Amino acid sequence: MDDKSVYTYVWNDKAASPYLHGTDKLWLSFEDVRSVKAKANYAKELNIAGVMVYHIGRNF
């Protein structure tokens, strides 16, 4: 990513997830409040006993 890049927020209905697409041709997938709520509601609808959350932390 450079300081001159412009990123557009895009919502993917099928995946219930957002991503950013930049003018520098980078693509960034992530979870936000909307996607976590959608996935939690999906788990509730299916009466799933639990869900897993995985975090990859990295310091630059």
CHARMM-style PDB file with segment names, atoms N, HN, CA, C and O in Angstrom:
ATOM      1  N   MET     1       0.839  -1.176   0.000  1.00  0.00      PROA
ATOM      2  CA  MET     1       0.000   0.000   0.000  1.00  0.00      PROA
ATOM      3  C   MET     1       0.882   1.238   0.000  1.00  0.00      PROA
ATOM      4  O   MET     1       1.878   1.314   0.720  1.00  0.00      PROA
ATOM      5  N   ASP     2       0.506   2.174  -0.798  1.00  0.00      PROA
ATOM      6  HN  ASP     2      -0.303   2.112  -1.383  1.00  0.00      PROA
ATOM      7  CA  ASP     2       1.238   3.437  -0.763  1.00  0.00      PROA
ATOM      8  C   ASP     2       0.280   4.567  -0.387  1.00  0.00      PROA
ATOM      9  O   ASP     2      -0.938   4.388  -0.390  1.00  0.00      PROA
ATOM     10  N   ASP     3       0.834   5.708  -0.069  1.00  0.00      PROA
ATOM     11  HN  ASP     3       1.823   5.853  -0.066  1.00  0.00      PROA
ATOM     12  CA  ASP     3       0.030   6.836   0.413  1.00  0.00      PROA
ATOM     13  C   ASP     3      -0.922   7.400  -0.640  1.00  0.00      PROA
ATOM     14  O   ASP     3      -1.869   8.105  -0.294  1.00  0.00      PROA
ATOM     15  N   LYS     4      -0.690   7.104  -1.907  1.00  0.00      PROA
ATOM     16  HN  LYS     4       0.079   6.531  -2.188  1.00  0.00      PROA
ATOM     17  CA  LYS     4      -1.519   7.659  -2.970  1.00  0.00      PROA
ATOM     18  C   LYS     4      -2.642   6.711  -3.398  1.00  0.00      PROA
ATOM     19  O   LYS     4      -3.475   7.077  -4.226  1.00  0.00      PROA
ATOM     20  N   SER     5      -2.669   5.517  -2.848  1.00  0.00      PROA
ATOM     21  HN  SER     5      -1.992   5.220  -2.175  1.00  0.00      PROA
ATOM     22  CA  SER     5      -3.690   4.538  -3.225  1.00  0.00      PROA
ATOM     23  C   SER     5      -5.060   4.935  -2.700  1.00  0.00      PROA
ATOM     24  O   SER     5      -5.186   5.526  -1.627  1.00  0.00      PROA
ATOM     25  N   VAL     6      -6.064   4.606  -3.462  1.00  0.00      PROA
ATOM     26  HN  VAL     6      -5.962   4.126  -4.333  1.00  0.00      PROA
ATOM     27  CA  VAL     6      -7.450   4.829  -3.072  1.00  0.00      PROA
ATOM     28  C   VAL     6      -8.112   3.458  -3.000  1.00  0.00      PROA
ATOM     29  O   VAL     6      -7.986   2.648  -3.918  1.00  0.00      PROA
ATOM     30  N   TYR     7      -8.816   3.208  -1.902  1.00  0.00      PROA
ATOM     31  HN  TYR     7      -8.918   3.866  -1.156  1.00  0.00      PROA
ATOM     32  CA  TYR     7      -9.460   1.914  -1.707  1.00  0.00      PROA
ATOM     33  C   TYR     7     -10.973   2.062  -1.698  1.00  0.00      PROA
ATOM     34  O   TYR     7     -11.519   3.025  -1.159  1.00  0.00      PROA
ATOM     35  N   THR     8     -11.631   1.097  -2.299  1.00  0.00      PROA
ATOM     36  HN  THR     8     -11.188   0.315  -2.737  1.00  0.00      PROA
ATOM     37  CA  THR     8     -13.086   1.063  -2.362  1.00  0.00      PROA
ATOM     38  C   THR     8     -13.589  -0.099  -1.526  1.00  0.00      PROA
ATOM     39  O   THR     8     -13.116  -1.226  -1.670  1.00  0.00      PROA
ATOM     40  N   TYR     9     -14.557   0.177  -0.646  1.00  0.00      PROA
ATOM     41  HN  TYR     9     -14.941   1.092  -0.529  1.00  0.00      PROA
ATOM     42  CA  TYR     9     -15.196  -0.848   0.167  1.00  0.00      PROA
ATOM     43  C   TYR     9     -16.230  -1.559  -0.698  1.00  0.00      PROA
ATOM     44  O   TYR     9     -17.067  -0.918  -1.333  1.00  0.00      PROA
ATOM     45  N   VAL    10     -16.164  -2.891  -0.717  1.00  0.00      PROA
ATOM     46  HN  VAL    10     -15.484  -3.412  -0.200  1.00  0.00      PROA
ATOM     47  CA  VAL    10     -17.107  -3.693  -1.492  1.00  0.00      PROA
ATOM     48  C   VAL    10     -17.696  -4.761  -0.579  1.00  0.00      PROA
ATOM     49  O   VAL    10     -16.974  -5.389   0.195  1.00  0.00      PROA
ATOM     50  N   TRP    11     -19.012  -4.966  -0.670  1.00  0.00      PROA
ATOM     51  HN  TRP    11     -19.598  -4.455  -1.299  1.00  0.00      PROA
ATOM     52  CA  TRP    11     -19.686  -6.006   0.113  1.00  0.00      PROA
ATOM     53  C   TRP    11     -20.017  -7.166  -0.815  1.00  0.00      PROA
ATOM     54  O   TRP    11     -20.620  -6.968  -1.870  1.00  0.00      PROA
ATOM     55  N   ASN    12     -19.621  -8.387  -0.420  1.00  0.00      PROA
ATOM     56  HN  ASN    12     -19.131  -8.548   0.437  1.00  0.00      PROA
ATOM     57  CA  ASN    12     -19.916  -9.595  -1.180  1.00  0.00      PROA
ATOM     58  C   ASN    12     -21.082 -10.306  -0.505  1.00  0.00      PROA
ATOM     59  O   ASN    12     -20.916 -10.878   0.573  1.00  0.00      PROA
ATOM     60  N   ASP    13     -22.260 -10.278  -1.125  1.00  0.00      PROA
ATOM     61  HN  ASP    13     -22.395  -9.814  -2.000  1.00  0.00      PROA
ATOM     62  CA  ASP    13     -23.455 -10.890  -0.530  1.00  0.00      PROA
ATOM     63  C   ASP    13     -23.312 -12.392  -0.324  1.00  0.00      PROA
ATOM     64  O   ASP    13     -23.724 -12.917   0.711  1.00  0.00      PROA
ATOM     65  N   LYS    14     -22.740 -13.080  -1.286  1.00  0.00      PROA
ATOM     66  HN  LYS    14     -22.405 -12.653  -2.126  1.00  0.00      PROA
ATOM     67  CA  LYS    14     -22.627 -14.539  -1.200  1.00  0.00      PROA
ATOM     68  C   LYS    14     -21.750 -14.968  -0.025  1.00  0.00      PROA
ATOM     69  O   LYS    14     -22.078 -15.926   0.676  1.00  0.00      PROA
ATOM     70  N   ALA    15     -20.652 -14.274   0.192  1.00  0.00      PROA
ATOM     71  HN  ALA    15     -20.385 -13.496  -0.377  1.00  0.00      PROA
ATOM     72  CA  ALA    15     -19.741 -14.605   1.291  1.00  0.00      PROA
ATOM     73  C   ALA    15     -20.106 -13.891   2.585  1.00  0.00      PROA
ATOM     74  O   ALA    15     -19.568 -14.218   3.642  1.00  0.00      PROA
ATOM     75  N   ALA    16     -21.002 -12.933   2.517  1.00  0.00      PROA
ATOM     76  HN  ALA    16     -21.439 -12.667   1.658  1.00  0.00      PROA
ATOM     77  CA  ALA    16     -21.358 -12.086   3.666  1.00  0.00      PROA
ATOM     78  C   ALA    16     -20.100 -11.478   4.278  1.00  0.00      PROA
ATOM     79  O   ALA    16     -19.915 -11.466   5.495  1.00  0.00      PROA
ATOM     80  N   SER    17     -19.246 -10.976   3.395  1.00  0.00      PROA
ATOM     81  HN  SER    17     -19.396 -10.986   2.406  1.00  0.00      PROA
ATOM     82  CA  SER    17     -17.970 -10.400   3.824  1.00  0.00      PROA
ATOM     83  C   SER    17     -17.612  -9.180   2.986  1.00  0.00      PROA
ATOM     84  O   SER    17     -17.971  -9.090   1.812  1.00  0.00      PROA
ATOM     85  N   PRO    18     -16.900  -8.244   3.606  1.00  0.00      PROA
ATOM     86  CA  PRO    18     -16.418  -7.085   2.864  1.00  0.00      PROA
ATOM     87  C   PRO    18     -14.995  -7.324   2.358  1.00  0.00      PROA
ATOM     88  O   PRO    18     -14.293  -8.230   2.807  1.00  0.00      PROA
ATOM     89  N   TYR    19     -14.604  -6.486   1.417  1.00  0.00      PROA
ATOM     90  HN  TYR    19     -15.174  -5.750   1.053  1.00  0.00      PROA
ATOM     91  CA  TYR    19     -13.202  -6.441   1.028  1.00  0.00      PROA
ATOM     92  C   TYR    19     -12.903  -5.049   0.503  1.00  0.00      PROA
ATOM     93  O   TYR    19     -13.808  -4.292   0.152  1.00  0.00      PROA
ATOM     94  N   LEU    20     -11.640  -4.729   0.455  1.00  0.00      PROA
ATOM     95  HN  LEU    20     -10.904  -5.344   0.740  1.00  0.00      PROA
ATOM     96  CA  LEU    20     -11.185  -3.460  -0.108  1.00  0.00      PROA
ATOM     97  C   LEU    20     -10.417  -3.756  -1.382  1.00  0.00      PROA
ATOM     98  O   LEU    20      -9.622  -4.694  -1.436  1.00  0.00      PROA
ATOM     99  N   HSD    21     -10.658  -2.956  -2.399  1.00  0.00      PROA
ATOM    100  HN  HSD    21     -11.304  -2.194  -2.355  1.00  0.00      PROA
ATOM    101  CA  HSD    21      -9.930  -3.071  -3.656  1.00  0.00      PROA
ATOM    102  C   HSD    21      -9.282  -1.726  -3.921  1.00  0.00      PROA
ATOM    103  O   HSD    21      -9.952  -0.694  -3.936  1.00  0.00      PROA
ATOM    104  N   GLY    22      -7.966  -1.745  -4.132  1.00  0.00      PROA
ATOM    105  HN  GLY    22      -7.422  -2.584  -4.120  1.00  0.00      PROA
ATOM    106  CA  GLY    22      -7.242  -0.493  -4.281  1.00  0.00      PROA
ATOM    107  C   GLY    22      -6.816  -0.177  -5.692  1.00  0.00      PROA
ATOM    108  O   GLY    22      -6.715  -1.060  -6.543  1.00  0.00      PROA
ATOM    109  N   THR    23      -6.567   1.100  -5.929  1.00  0.00      PROA
ATOM    110  HN  THR    23      -6.648   1.817  -5.237  1.00  0.00      PROA
ATOM    111  CA  THR    23      -6.072   1.538  -7.230  1.00  0.00      PROA
ATOM    112  C   THR    23      -4.674   0.987  -7.498  1.00  0.00      PROA
ATOM    113  O   THR    23      -4.217   0.981  -8.641  1.00  0.00      PROA
ATOM    114  N   ASP    24      -3.996   0.525  -6.447  1.00  0.00      PROA
ATOM    115  HN  ASP    24      -4.367   0.531  -5.519  1.00  0.00      PROA
ATOM    116  CA  ASP    24      -2.677  -0.090  -6.607  1.00  0.00      PROA
ATOM    117  C   ASP    24      -2.794  -1.587  -6.887  1.00  0.00      PROA
ATOM    118  O   ASP    24      -1.794  -2.305  -6.864  1.00  0.00      PROA
ATOM    119  N   LYS    25      -4.028  -2.061  -7.154  1.00  0.00      PROA
ATOM    120  HN  LYS    25      -4.840  -1.477  -7.172  1.00  0.00      PROA
ATOM    121  CA  LYS    25      -4.357  -3.442  -7.496  1.00  0.00      PROA
ATOM    122  C   LYS    25      -4.216  -4.404  -6.322  1.00  0.00      PROA
ATOM    123  O   LYS    25      -4.176  -5.618  -6.521  1.00  0.00      PROA
ATOM    124  N   LEU    26      -4.142  -3.882  -5.113  1.00  0.00      PROA
ATOM    125  HN  LEU    26      -4.175  -2.896  -4.952  1.00  0.00      PROA
ATOM    126  CA  LEU    26      -4.151  -4.741  -3.933  1.00  0.00      PROA
ATOM    127  C   LEU    26      -5.589  -5.019  -3.536  1.00  0.00      PROA
ATOM    128  O   LEU    26      -6.482  -4.204  -3.768  1.00  0.00      PROA
ATOM    129  N   TRP    27      -5.797  -6.165  -2.942  1.00  0.00      PROA
ATOM    130  HN  TRP    27      -5.071  -6.827  -2.754  1.00  0.00      PROA
ATOM    131  CA  TRP    27      -7.120  -6.620  -2.508  1.00  0.00      PROA
ATOM    132  C   TRP    27      -6.979  -7.054  -1.063  1.00  0.00      PROA
ATOM    133  O   TRP    27      -6.063  -7.809  -0.737  1.00  0.00      PROA
ATOM    134  N   LEU    28      -7.853  -6.600  -0.196  1.00  0.00      PROA
ATOM    135  HN  LEU    28      -8.597  -5.987  -0.460  1.00  0.00      PROA
ATOM    136  CA  LEU    28      -7.765  -6.887   1.233  1.00  0.00      PROA
ATOM    137  C   LEU    28      -9.105  -7.404   1.731  1.00  0.00      PROA
ATOM    138  O   LEU    28     -10.119  -6.711   1.647  1.00  0.00      PROA
ATOM    139  N   SER    29      -9.100  -8.622   2.249  1.00  0.00      PROA
ATOM    140  HN  SER    29      -8.276  -9.184   2.317  1.00  0.00      PROA
ATOM    141  CA  SER    29     -10.301  -9.227   2.817  1.00  0.00      PROA
ATOM    142  C   SER    29     -10.246  -9.083   4.332  1.00  0.00      PROA
ATOM    143  O   SER    29      -9.172  -9.178   4.927  1.00  0.00      PROA
ATOM    144  N   PHE    30     -11.394  -8.855   4.957  1.00  0.00      PROA
ATOM    145  HN  PHE    30     -12.266  -8.778   4.473  1.00  0.00      PROA
ATOM    146  CA  PHE    30     -11.434  -8.691   6.405  1.00  0.00      PROA
ATOM    147  C   PHE    30     -12.852  -8.915   6.894  1.00  0.00      PROA
ATOM    148  O   PHE    30     -13.776  -9.044   6.091  1.00  0.00      PROA
ATOM    149  N   GLU    31     -13.026  -8.962   8.190  1.00  0.00      PROA
ATOM    150  HN  GLU    31     -12.275  -8.856   8.842  1.00  0.00      PROA
ATOM    151  CA  GLU    31     -14.351  -9.044   8.802  1.00  0.00      PROA
ATOM    152  C   GLU    31     -14.640  -7.708   9.472  1.00  0.00      PROA
ATOM    153  O   GLU    31     -13.745  -7.066  10.022  1.00  0.00      PROA
ATOM    154  N   ASP    32     -15.894  -7.305   9.417  1.00  0.00      PROA
ATOM    155  HN  ASP    32     -16.621  -7.827   8.971  1.00  0.00      PROA
ATOM    156  CA  ASP    32     -16.322  -6.109  10.126  1.00  0.00      PROA
ATOM    157  C   ASP    32     -17.576  -6.452  10.927  1.00  0.00      PROA
ATOM    158  O   ASP    32     -18.004  -7.606  10.939  1.00  0.00      PROA
ATOM    159  N   VAL    33     -18.155  -5.482  11.581  1.00  0.00      PROA
ATOM    160  HN  VAL    33     -17.807  -4.545  11.571  1.00  0.00      PROA
ATOM    161  CA  VAL    33     -19.326  -5.729  12.429  1.00  0.00      PROA
ATOM    162  C   VAL    33     -20.448  -6.372  11.614  1.00  0.00      PROA
ATOM    163  O   VAL    33     -21.080  -7.323  12.072  1.00  0.00      PROA
ATOM    164  N   ARG    34     -20.690  -5.870  10.434  1.00  0.00      PROA
ATOM    165  HN  ARG    34     -20.176  -5.097  10.061  1.00  0.00      PROA
ATOM    166  CA  ARG    34     -21.771  -6.397   9.588  1.00  0.00      PROA
ATOM    167  C   ARG    34     -21.550  -7.870   9.244  1.00  0.00      PROA
ATOM    168  O   ARG    34     -22.487  -8.665   9.322  1.00  0.00      PROA
ATOM    169  N   SER    35     -20.327  -8.245   8.864  1.00  0.00      PROA
ATOM    170  HN  SER    35     -19.566  -7.599   8.800  1.00  0.00      PROA
ATOM    171  CA  SER    35     -20.062  -9.628   8.464  1.00  0.00      PROA
ATOM    172  C   SER    35     -20.091 -10.581   9.655  1.00  0.00      PROA
ATOM    173  O   SER    35     -20.562 -11.712   9.532  1.00  0.00      PROA
ATOM    174  N   VAL    36     -19.593 -10.135  10.801  1.00  0.00      PROA
ATOM    175  HN  VAL    36     -19.211  -9.217  10.901  1.00  0.00      PROA
ATOM    176  CA  VAL    36     -19.626 -10.985  11.998  1.00  0.00      PROA
ATOM    177  C   VAL    36     -21.070 -11.221  12.433  1.00  0.00      PROA
ATOM    178  O   VAL    36     -21.429 -12.336  12.811  1.00  0.00      PROA
ATOM    179  N   LYS    37     -21.895 -10.182  12.381  1.00  0.00      PROA
ATOM    180  HN  LYS    37     -21.603  -9.276  12.073  1.00  0.00      PROA
ATOM    181  CA  LYS    37     -23.313 -10.346  12.725  1.00  0.00      PROA
ATOM    182  C   LYS    37     -23.995 -11.313  11.764  1.00  0.00      PROA
ATOM    183  O   LYS    37     -24.762 -12.174  12.195  1.00  0.00      PROA
ATOM    184  N   ALA    38     -23.728 -11.182  10.479  1.00  0.00      PROA
ATOM    185  HN  ALA    38     -23.106 -10.482  10.128  1.00  0.00      PROA
ATOM    186  CA  ALA    38     -24.339 -12.064   9.478  1.00  0.00      PROA
ATOM    187  C   ALA    38     -23.950 -13.515   9.721  1.00  0.00      PROA
ATOM    188  O   ALA    38     -24.787 -14.411   9.613  1.00  0.00      PROA
ATOM    189  N   LYS    39     -22.699 -13.749  10.044  1.00  0.00      PROA
ATOM    190  HN  LYS    39     -22.019 -13.021  10.131  1.00  0.00      PROA
ATOM    191  CA  LYS    39     -22.232 -15.119  10.272  1.00  0.00      PROA
ATOM    192  C   LYS    39     -22.749 -15.674  11.593  1.00  0.00      PROA
ATOM    193  O   LYS    39     -23.042 -16.866  11.689  1.00  0.00      PROA
ATOM    194  N   ALA    40     -22.865 -14.833  12.603  1.00  0.00      PROA
ATOM    195  HN  ALA    40     -22.627 -13.865  12.525  1.00  0.00      PROA
ATOM    196  CA  ALA    40     -23.434 -15.275  13.883  1.00  0.00      PROA
ATOM    197  C   ALA    40     -24.907 -15.629  13.706  1.00  0.00      PROA
ATOM    198  O   ALA    40     -25.371 -16.632  14.248  1.00  0.00      PROA
ATOM    199  N   ASN    41     -25.639 -14.823  12.958  1.00  0.00      PROA
ATOM    200  HN  ASN    41     -25.262 -14.008  12.517  1.00  0.00      PROA
ATOM    201  CA  ASN    41     -27.050 -15.118  12.690  1.00  0.00      PROA
ATOM    202  C   ASN    41     -27.205 -16.412  11.900  1.00  0.00      PROA
ATOM    203  O   ASN    41     -28.131 -17.183  12.153  1.00  0.00      PROA
ATOM    204  N   TYR    42     -26.322 -16.654  10.958  1.00  0.00      PROA
ATOM    205  HN  TYR    42     -25.570 -16.028  10.753  1.00  0.00      PROA
ATOM    206  CA  TYR    42     -26.350 -17.889  10.168  1.00  0.00      PROA
ATOM    207  C   TYR    42     -26.131 -19.104  11.074  1.00  0.00      PROA
ATOM    208  O   TYR    42     -26.827 -20.111  10.944  1.00  0.00      PROA
ATOM    209  N   ALA    43     -25.172 -19.007  11.981  1.00  0.00      PROA
ATOM    210  HN  ALA    43     -24.607 -18.189  12.086  1.00  0.00      PROA
ATOM    211  CA  ALA    43     -24.914 -20.103  12.923  1.00  0.00      PROA
ATOM    212  C   ALA    43     -26.128 -20.344  13.818  1.00  0.00      PROA
ATOM    213  O   ALA    43     -26.474 -21.490  14.103  1.00  0.00      PROA
ATOM    214  N   LYS    44     -26.770 -19.270  14.258  1.00  0.00      PROA
ATOM    215  HN  LYS    44     -26.488 -18.338  14.026  1.00  0.00      PROA
ATOM    216  CA  LYS    44     -27.984 -19.406  15.084  1.00  0.00      PROA
ATOM    217  C   LYS    44     -29.108 -20.075  14.298  1.00  0.00      PROA
ATOM    218  O   LYS    44     -29.802 -20.943  14.828  1.00  0.00      PROA
ATOM    219  N   GLU    45     -29.291 -19.677  13.038  1.00  0.00      PROA
ATOM    220  HN  GLU    45     -28.727 -18.972  12.608  1.00  0.00      PROA
ATOM    221  CA  GLU    45     -30.343 -20.263  12.199  1.00  0.00      PROA
ATOM    222  C   GLU    45     -30.152 -21.767  12.020  1.00  0.00      PROA
ATOM    223  O   GLU    45     -31.125 -22.518  11.957  1.00  0.00      PROA
ATOM    224  N   LEU    46     -28.901 -22.198  11.940  1.00  0.00      PROA
ATOM    225  HN  LEU    46     -28.111 -21.587  11.992  1.00  0.00      PROA
ATOM    226  CA  LEU    46     -28.600 -23.621  11.762  1.00  0.00      PROA
ATOM    227  C   LEU    46     -28.497 -24.365  13.089  1.00  0.00      PROA
ATOM    228  O   LEU    46     -28.258 -25.572  13.122  1.00  0.00      PROA
ATOM    229  N   ASN    47     -28.683 -23.623  14.189  1.00  0.00      PROA
ATOM    230  HN  ASN    47     -28.877 -22.642  14.162  1.00  0.00      PROA
ATOM    231  CA  ASN    47     -28.596 -24.200  15.535  1.00  0.00      PROA
ATOM    232  C   ASN    47     -27.243 -24.875  15.774  1.00  0.00      PROA
ATOM    233  O   ASN    47     -27.164 -25.956  16.357  1.00  0.00      PROA
ATOM    234  N   ILE    48     -26.204 -24.223  15.318  1.00  0.00      PROA
ATOM    235  HN  ILE    48     -26.268 -23.344  14.844  1.00  0.00      PROA
ATOM    236  CA  ILE    48     -24.841 -24.726  15.489  1.00  0.00      PROA
ATOM    237  C   ILE    48     -24.407 -24.496  16.934  1.00  0.00      PROA
ATOM    238  O   ILE    48     -24.699 -23.453  17.518  1.00  0.00      PROA
ATOM    239  N   ALA    49     -23.715 -25.468  17.502  1.00  0.00      PROA
ATOM    240  HN  ALA    49     -23.478 -26.316  17.028  1.00  0.00      PROA
ATOM    241  CA  ALA    49     -23.319 -25.403  18.909  1.00  0.00      PROA
ATOM    242  C   ALA    49     -22.268 -24.332  19.184  1.00  0.00      PROA
ATOM    243  O   ALA    49     -22.163 -23.853  20.313  1.00  0.00      PROA
ATOM    244  N   GLY    50     -21.493 -23.949  18.182  1.00  0.00      PROA
ATOM    245  HN  GLY    50     -21.577 -24.337  17.264  1.00  0.00      PROA
ATOM    246  CA  GLY    50     -20.460 -22.946  18.409  1.00  0.00      PROA
ATOM    247  C   GLY    50     -19.813 -22.518  17.105  1.00  0.00      PROA
ATOM    248  O   GLY    50     -20.093 -23.073  16.042  1.00  0.00      PROA
ATOM    249  N   VAL    51     -18.962 -21.546  17.202  1.00  0.00      PROA
ATOM    250  HN  VAL    51     -18.734 -21.095  18.065  1.00  0.00      PROA
ATOM    251  CA  VAL    51     -18.219 -21.053  16.043  1.00  0.00      PROA
ATOM    252  C   VAL    51     -16.764 -20.865  16.451  1.00  0.00      PROA
ATOM    253  O   VAL    51     -16.444 -20.820  17.639  1.00  0.00      PROA
ATOM    254  N   MET    52     -15.892 -20.757  15.466  1.00  0.00      PROA
ATOM    255  HN  MET    52     -16.151 -20.794  14.501  1.00  0.00      PROA
ATOM    256  CA  MET    52     -14.476 -20.534  15.734  1.00  0.00      PROA
ATOM    257  C   MET    52     -14.068 -19.193  15.134  1.00  0.00      PROA
ATOM    258  O   MET    52     -14.497 -18.834  14.037  1.00  0.00      PROA
ATOM    259  N   VAL    53     -13.250 -18.473  15.854  1.00  0.00      PROA
ATOM    260  HN  VAL    53     -12.902 -18.765  16.745  1.00  0.00      PROA
ATOM    261  CA  VAL    53     -12.697 -17.214  15.364  1.00  0.00      PROA
ATOM    262  C   VAL    53     -11.187 -17.358  15.375  1.00  0.00      PROA
ATOM    263  O   VAL    53     -10.604 -17.771  16.378  1.00  0.00      PROA
ATOM    264  N   TYR    54     -10.557 -17.021  14.269  1.00  0.00      PROA
ATOM    265  HN  TYR    54     -11.031 -16.686  13.454  1.00  0.00      PROA
ATOM    266  CA  TYR    54      -9.111 -17.148  14.147  1.00  0.00      PROA
ATOM    267  C   TYR    54      -8.533 -15.771  13.856  1.00  0.00      PROA
ATOM    268  O   TYR    54      -9.009 -15.062  12.970  1.00  0.00      PROA
ATOM    269  N   HSD    55      -7.519 -15.404  14.598  1.00  0.00      PROA
ATOM    270  HN  HSD    55      -7.132 -15.980  15.318  1.00  0.00      PROA
ATOM    271  CA  HSD    55      -6.896 -14.092  14.431  1.00  0.00      PROA
ATOM    272  C   HSD    55      -5.431 -14.271  14.065  1.00  0.00      PROA
ATOM    273  O   HSD    55      -4.689 -14.986  14.740  1.00  0.00      PROA
ATOM    274  N   ILE    56      -5.037 -13.627  13.011  1.00  0.00      PROA
ATOM    275  HN  ILE    56      -5.639 -13.047  12.463  1.00  0.00      PROA
ATOM    276  CA  ILE    56      -3.622 -13.609  12.650  1.00  0.00      PROA
ATOM    277  C   ILE    56      -3.133 -12.200  12.930  1.00  0.00      PROA
ATOM    278  O   ILE    56      -3.480 -11.261  12.214  1.00  0.00      PROA
ATOM    279  N   GLY    57      -2.340 -12.057  13.954  1.00  0.00      PROA
ATOM    280  HN  GLY    57      -2.058 -12.820  14.536  1.00  0.00      PROA
ATOM    281  CA  GLY    57      -1.807 -10.748  14.292  1.00  0.00      PROA
ATOM    282  C   GLY    57      -0.414 -10.592  13.730  1.00  0.00      PROA
ATOM    283  O   GLY    57       0.372 -11.540  13.709  1.00  0.00      PROA
ATOM    284  N   ARG    58      -0.116  -9.395  13.276  1.00  0.00      PROA
ATOM    285  HN  ARG    58      -0.754  -8.626  13.293  1.00  0.00      PROA
ATOM    286  CA  ARG    58       1.212  -9.148  12.730  1.00  0.00      PROA
ATOM    287  C   ARG    58       1.572  -7.691  12.971  1.00  0.00      PROA
ATOM    288  O   ARG    58       0.788  -6.786  12.685  1.00  0.00      PROA
ATOM    289  N   ASN    59       2.738  -7.487  13.488  1.00  0.00      PROA
ATOM    290  HN  ASN    59       3.375  -8.222  13.720  1.00  0.00      PROA
ATOM    291  CA  ASN    59       3.235  -6.127  13.689  1.00  0.00      PROA
ATOM    292  C   ASN    59       4.176  -5.777  12.553  1.00  0.00      PROA
ATOM    293  O   ASN    59       5.063  -6.560  12.210  1.00  0.00      PROA
ATOM    294  N   PHE    60       3.988  -4.623  11.979  1.00  0.00      PROA
ATOM    295  HN  PHE    60       3.268  -3.988  12.257  1.00  0.00      PROA
ATOM    296  CA  PHE    60       4.848  -4.193  10.880  1.00  0.00      PROA
ATOM    297  C   PHE    60       5.837  -3.176  11.364  1.00  0.00      PROA
ATOM    298  OT1 PHE    60       6.654  -2.689  10.583  1.00  0.00      PROA
TER     299      PHE     60
END
